[in-house]
Amino acid sequence: MLQQTTVKTVENKILEIINIFPSFNSFKNKKLEQLLKVWSGLGYYNRAVNLFKAVKIINDKFNGVLPDNRDSLISLPGVGTYTSSAILAIGHNQKAFPIDVNVKRLVERISGTEFKDKEVESILSMACKSKISYRSLAESMMDFSSIICKKNNPDCDKCKFSNFCKSAFQKFENNQNTKKINKKIDFYILDSSLHICFIKKPKFQFYKNFIHLPSNLDDEFISNIKLRKKEKIKSFKFVITNNLFQVNVYKLNQKKLKIANTVWIEKIKTKELALPTLFKKILN
Ligand code: SF4
C-alpha cells in the first residue's frame, strides 16, 4: 500500500476502517460498498474485496474466529503464503516467518548470499530452535529491514550487525530502474445539470470494483456522445502502480441518455459514493 500512498494516510485509513469495522461480527450487517468507501484512497481495491469475502467465510465457516492453521488460512480469498505466515506469527504467535522483500534483503545482506523466500524461511527456522516470541521477531525484522537496512543507503553505522554483516558499509544507492510508464487518458464528466454519467463496464483497467467516469478508452460508449462541445477543465498527473498517467478531464453538458451499462447519479450524491481517489480528484 505504501507504493500507492503515504504512511500517514495508511495509518489514518486503518483507524477509520477499524472504527467502522471493529470486529468480524461488525461486517455482518454491512455492504461491500461501505468498505470500499472507507478504503478509498488506499488503492489495491481487490484487497478490500478479498477482505470482505474472507470475513464472510470466517463468520460462516469458522464461527467468527480467525483460523490458526495454515491450510484454513490459505483457503481464504486473498490469503497466500506471505499473509498466512504474517497472521500465524503476528496474530497467533506461532512459528512462522513472513518473508517480504525487506526481510529477504536483510538476510541476504548479512550473509552476502542470494536466497529464495523458502530458503530464507528455513534459515530463520533453523536459527530459532528455542521458543521465542515469533510475533516480536516478525515485527522487528519487518521494522528493522525497512528502517535501518533500507533498500537505498542503509544506516550501517546504527546497525547492531555491522561487525559481521557481509555487506556492511557497502554503497546501495537509488535504483533508477523503477521508471514509470507514461500514459495518457481523457475522462469525461457528462453533466445533465443535476446528474453525472458513470459507466459500469469501463475499459480503463484499474478499479474494477467501482463504477467509472467514461474515458476515451470506452469507444463504444463514446460513439453515442457528441464530443465537439467538450470543454477541458483539468489536467494532472496521477500514478497508479508503475504507470504515470497524464489525465485530461473534459466536461460536457449532456442530456440523460439511456445507454446500456450506464448510471446517472445525482451530483449531490457523488460525494457519498465509494469512488477511488482518481475519480474524486476529477470531480472535486
Ligand atoms: S550492516 Fe548495513 S547492510 Fe548489514 S544488515 Fe546492517 S544496515 Fe544492513
Boltz pocket constraint, residues with backbone or C-beta under 6 A from the ligand:
constraints:
  - pocket:
      binder: B
      contacts: [[A, 106], [A, 109], [A, 110], [A, 148], [A, 149], [A, 150], [A, 154], [A, 155], [A, 156], [A, 159], [A, 160], [A, 161], [A, 162], [A, 165], [A, 166], [A, 167], [A, 168], [A, 169]]
      max_distance: 6.0
